[in-house]
């Protein structure tokens, strides 16, 4: 089980790097009004992470916590990509 957690954590590190890159671009190219709207979405993603962490951890243990974090980061990446795509349309 520990190797599964470590393997998923390696994926999570990659997902965090991609999230950091996309969010850095979005935050650097957004106006103050856009940043306020984005912060509301980030608050929602935090709630999803909390809920996912509780649910996944109760069923999968440590693997569930890492999986919840991967899921939340993936949602944040998708949201950032949506904003980036909208900027270039």
C-alpha positions in Angstrom: 0.0 0.0 0.0 2.8 2.4 0.8 4.3 2.0 -2.7 0.9 3.0 -4.1 0.8 6.1 -2.0 4.3 7.0 -3.1 3.6 6.4 -6.8 0.5 8.6 -6.6 2.4 11.2 -4.8 4.9 11.4 -7.6 2.0 12.1 -10.0 0.7 14.7 -7.5 4.0 16.5 -7.6 3.7 16.7 -11.4 0.1 17.9 -11.1 1.2 20.6 -8.6 3.9 21.9 -11.0 1.4 22.1 -13.8 -1.1 23.9 -11.6 1.5 26.4 -10.4 2.4 27.2 -14.0 -1.1 27.7 -15.2 -2.2 29.7 -12.1 0.8 31.9 -12.2 0.0 32.8 -15.8 -3.6 33.4 -15.0 -2.9 35.6 -12.0 -0.3 37.6 -13.8 -2.6 38.4 -16.7 -5.8 39.1 -14.8 -7.3 42.3 -13.6 -8.3 43.0 -10.0 -11.9 42.2 -10.8 -11.0 39.0 -12.5 -8.8 38.0 -9.5 -11.7 38.5 -7.1 -13.9 36.2 -9.2 -11.1 33.6 -9.4 -10.7 33.7 -5.6 -14.4 32.6 -5.2 -13.7 29.6 -7.4 -10.6 28.8 -5.4 -12.7 28.9 -2.2 -15.1 26.4 -3.9 -12.1 24.2 -4.8 -10.9 24.3 -1.2 -14.3 23.0 -0.1 -14.2 20.2 -2.7 -10.7 19.3 -1.4 -11.9 19.2 2.2 -14.9 17.0 1.3 -12.9 14.8 -1.0 -10.2 14.4 1.6 -12.7 13.2 4.3 -14.6 10.9 1.9 -11.5 9.4 0.2 -9.5 9.1 3.4 -12.3 7.2 5.1 -12.3 4.7 2.2 -8.7 4.6 1.0 -6.6 5.9 3.9 -3.5 7.8 3.0 -4.0 7.1 -0.7 -7.4 8.8 -0.5 -5.8 12.1 0.8 -3.4 12.2 -2.1 -6.1 11.3 -4.5 -8.3 14.1 -3.2 -5.5 16.6 -3.6 -4.8 15.3 -7.2 -8.5 15.7 -8.0 -8.6 19.3 -6.6 -5.5 20.3 -8.4 -6.8 18.9 -11.7 -10.0 21.0 -11.2 -7.9 24.1 -10.7 -5.8 23.3 -13.8 -9.0 22.9 -15.8 -10.3 26.2 -14.6 -7.0 28.0 -15.3 -6.9 26.4 -18.8 -10.5 27.6 -19.4 -9.4 31.2 -18.4 -6.3 31.0 -20.6 -8.3 29.8 -23.6 -10.8 32.6 -23.1 -8.0 35.1 -23.1 -6.8 34.0 -26.5 -10.2 33.9 -28.2 
